[in-house]
Amino acid sequence: NIALTQVIKIAKENTVKLDLNGKTLAGQLEITGHLMVEDTDMNGMIANSEKNVTVTVKQYGTLTLNSGIIENTANNGNAVKLEYRGDITFTMNGGSVSSEKGIPLNAMMGTVVIHGGEMISGNDSDTIKNSYGDADITVGGGDNPVYIAKLNQGSGGKLILHEGSIIGQLSGTGLSEDSILDGLFETDVSSLLPDGLT
């Protein structure tokens, strides 16, 4: 296990593959390059209990989570945050993104693709927050259906919800007209849909 004493920064145009190998990396990461995370053992994680963001993806950054855990246990903490800048991508193929006292994924802008894995919020907060509506979010489309408990979607945000995947609760100010909703919602979302979208 490693406890970081400073923020680890992955610079633009750098590509890093991180195998957690069942270990804990405690601290903060900032990404303007490319980071792929996997865990070839069990229970490997990137964790933070003191700062309010564990992994920040900045402009031009990409984060891919194939397996392993990204966790935040600080008050009002985000496990993953996409900053309000362009050209940001977060792809989740497996693993877990969790926040014990806050929002697992705070997507202020960019592209979010969730093909698998799970997102866990320990205090009934939003699972994914896209309050500005400037992140395009895709849920499902991988080998297995995806369940998102709570999505806070800002005005005009695009949502692609693949068949078999489920969003428990949708809040916010509405979806864009080019959203594609082939999956299911567990609550009534009619007031958040633009005309012609069902």
C-alpha positions as CSV (number, residue, x, y, z in Angstrom):
1,N,0.0,0.0,0.0
2,I,1.1,3.6,-0.7
3,A,0.1,6.8,0.9
4,L,0.8,9.8,-1.3
5,T,2.3,12.9,0.2
6,Q,1.4,15.1,-2.8
7,V,-1.0,15.1,-5.7
8,I,0.1,12.9,-8.5
9,K,-0.3,14.6,-11.9
10,I,-0.5,12.8,-15.2
11,A,0.5,15.4,-17.8
12,K,-1.1,16.0,-21.2
13,E,0.1,13.5,-23.8
14,N,1.3,11.1,-21.2
15,T,-0.4,7.6,-21.0
16,V,-0.2,5.6,-17.8
17,K,-1.6,2.1,-17.1
18,L,-2.0,1.5,-13.4
19,D,-2.5,-2.0,-12.0
20,L,-3.6,-1.7,-8.4
21,N,-2.7,-5.4,-7.8
22,G,-4.9,-5.6,-4.7
23,K,-3.2,-2.7,-3.0
24,T,-4.4,0.7,-1.8
25,L,-3.1,4.0,-3.3
26,A,-4.2,6.7,-0.8
27,G,-4.2,10.3,-2.0
28,Q,-5.2,12.4,-5.0
29,L,-4.6,12.2,-8.7
30,E,-5.0,14.9,-11.4
31,I,-5.2,13.8,-15.0
32,T,-4.7,15.9,-18.1
33,G,-3.2,12.9,-20.0
34,H,-4.5,9.4,-20.1
35,L,-4.9,7.0,-17.2
36,M,-6.2,3.4,-17.4
37,V,-6.9,1.7,-14.0
38,E,-7.2,-2.0,-13.5
39,D,-6.8,-4.5,-10.6
40,T,-5.5,-7.9,-11.4
41,D,-5.9,-9.0,-7.8
42,M,-8.9,-8.2,-5.5
43,N,-10.0,-5.0,-3.6
44,G,-7.3,-2.7,-5.0
45,M,-8.3,0.9,-4.8
46,I,-7.5,4.5,-5.2
47,A,-8.8,6.1,-2.0
48,N,-9.1,9.4,-0.3
49,S,-10.4,10.2,3.2
50,E,-9.2,13.8,3.7
51,K,-9.7,15.8,0.5
52,N,-13.0,16.2,-1.4
53,V,-11.9,14.7,-4.7
54,T,-10.0,11.5,-5.2
55,V,-9.4,11.7,-9.0
56,T,-9.8,14.9,-11.0
57,V,-10.0,14.8,-14.8
58,K,-8.9,18.1,-16.3
59,Q,-9.1,19.5,-19.8
60,Y,-7.8,16.9,-22.4
61,G,-7.7,14.2,-19.8
62,T,-9.1,10.7,-20.1
63,L,-9.8,8.2,-17.4
64,T,-10.7,4.5,-18.0
65,L,-11.6,2.2,-15.2
66,N,-11.6,-1.4,-16.1
67,S,-11.5,-2.9,-12.6
68,G,-10.6,-1.8,-9.1
69,I,-12.2,0.8,-6.8
70,I,-12.0,4.6,-6.8
71,E,-13.3,5.8,-3.4
72,N,-13.8,8.9,-1.4
73,T,-14.9,9.0,2.2
74,A,-14.5,12.7,3.0
75,N,-17.5,14.9,3.7
76,N,-19.2,16.0,0.5
77,G,-16.5,14.1,-1.4
78,N,-16.4,13.1,-5.1
79,A,-14.6,9.9,-6.1
80,V,-14.2,11.2,-9.7
81,K,-14.7,14.8,-10.8
82,L,-14.7,15.9,-14.4
83,E,-13.8,19.6,-14.4
84,Y,-15.7,22.3,-16.3
85,R,-13.4,22.2,-19.3
86,G,-13.7,20.7,-22.8
87,D,-12.3,17.4,-24.2
88,I,-12.7,15.2,-21.1
89,T,-13.6,11.6,-21.1
90,F,-14.4,9.0,-18.4
91,T,-15.1,5.5,-19.4
92,M,-16.1,2.8,-16.9
93,N,-16.0,-0.8,-18.1
94,G,-16.0,-2.4,-14.6
95,G,-14.9,-1.8,-11.0
96,S,-16.6,0.5,-8.5
97,V,-16.8,4.3,-8.0
98,S,-18.0,5.2,-4.5
99,S,-18.5,8.1,-2.2
100,E,-19.4,7.5,1.4
101,K,-20.6,11.0,2.2
102,G,-21.0,12.7,-1.2
103,I,-21.4,12.1,-5.0
104,P,-19.4,9.3,-6.7
105,L,-19.2,11.0,-10.1
106,N,-19.4,14.8,-10.5
107,A,-19.5,15.3,-14.3
108,M,-19.3,19.0,-14.9
109,M,-18.5,18.7,-18.6
110,G,-17.2,16.1,-21.1
111,T,-18.2,12.6,-22.1
112,V,-19.1,9.8,-19.7
113,V,-19.5,6.2,-20.9
114,I,-20.6,3.6,-18.3
115,H,-20.5,0.1,-19.8
116,G,-20.2,-1.8,-16.6
117,G,-19.3,-1.7,-12.9
118,E,-21.2,-0.1,-10.1
119,M,-21.5,3.4,-8.5
120,I,-22.2,3.6,-4.8
121,S,-23.4,6.6,-2.7
122,G,-23.5,6.0,1.0
123,N,-25.7,8.9,2.0
124,D,-28.5,8.9,-0.5
125,S,-26.8,11.6,-2.7
126,D,-26.9,11.7,-6.4
127,T,-24.9,8.9,-8.0
128,I,-24.0,11.0,-11.0
129,K,-24.3,14.8,-11.0
130,N,-24.4,16.6,-14.3
131,S,-25.9,19.8,-13.0
132,Y,-24.6,22.1,-15.8
133,G,-26.0,19.7,-18.4
134,D,-22.7,20.0,-20.3
135,A,-21.7,16.3,-20.0
136,D,-23.0,13.7,-22.5
137,I,-23.7,10.5,-20.6
138,T,-24.1,7.0,-21.9
139,V,-25.3,4.2,-19.6
140,G,-25.1,0.6,-20.8
141,G,-24.2,-0.8,-24.1
142,G,-21.6,-3.3,-22.7
143,D,-21.8,-6.9,-21.9
144,N,-24.1,-6.4,-18.9
145,P,-26.9,-4.0,-18.0
146,V,-26.0,-1.0,-15.8
147,Y,-27.9,0.3,-12.8
148,I,-27.6,4.0,-11.8
149,A,-29.5,4.9,-8.6
150,K,-29.8,8.7,-9.0
151,L,-28.8,10.9,-12.0
152,N,-29.0,14.7,-11.6
153,Q,-29.2,15.9,-15.2
154,G,-28.8,19.6,-16.0
155,S,-30.7,21.4,-18.7
156,G,-30.0,20.2,-22.2
157,G,-27.7,17.3,-21.2
158,K,-27.7,14.4,-23.6
159,L,-28.4,10.9,-22.2
160,I,-28.1,7.6,-24.0
161,L,-29.7,4.9,-21.9
162,H,-29.2,1.5,-23.6
163,E,-31.8,-1.3,-23.5
164,G,-31.6,-3.3,-20.3
165,S,-30.0,-0.6,-18.2
166,I,-31.9,1.3,-15.5
167,I,-31.8,4.7,-13.8
168,G,-33.6,4.6,-10.5
169,Q,-34.3,8.3,-10.2
170,L,-33.8,11.2,-12.6
171,S,-33.7,14.8,-11.3
172,G,-32.5,18.2,-12.6
173,T,-33.9,20.4,-15.3
174,G,-34.3,18.1,-18.3
175,L,-32.7,16.2,-21.2
176,S,-31.7,17.3,-24.7
177,E,-33.8,16.4,-27.7
178,D,-31.2,14.1,-29.1
179,S,-31.2,11.8,-26.0
180,I,-31.9,8.1,-26.7
181,L,-33.9,6.3,-24.0
182,D,-34.1,2.6,-24.7
183,G,-33.6,1.6,-21.1
184,L,-35.9,2.0,-18.1
185,F,-36.6,4.5,-15.3
186,E,-38.0,3.4,-12.0
187,T,-39.8,6.7,-11.4
188,D,-41.9,9.1,-13.6
189,V,-39.6,11.3,-15.6
190,S,-42.2,12.7,-18.0
191,S,-41.7,16.3,-16.7
192,L,-38.0,16.2,-17.6
193,L,-38.4,15.0,-21.2
194,P,-38.5,17.4,-24.2
195,D,-41.4,17.2,-26.6
196,G,-41.4,14.1,-28.7
197,L,-39.1,12.1,-26.4
198,T,-40.7,9.2,-24.5
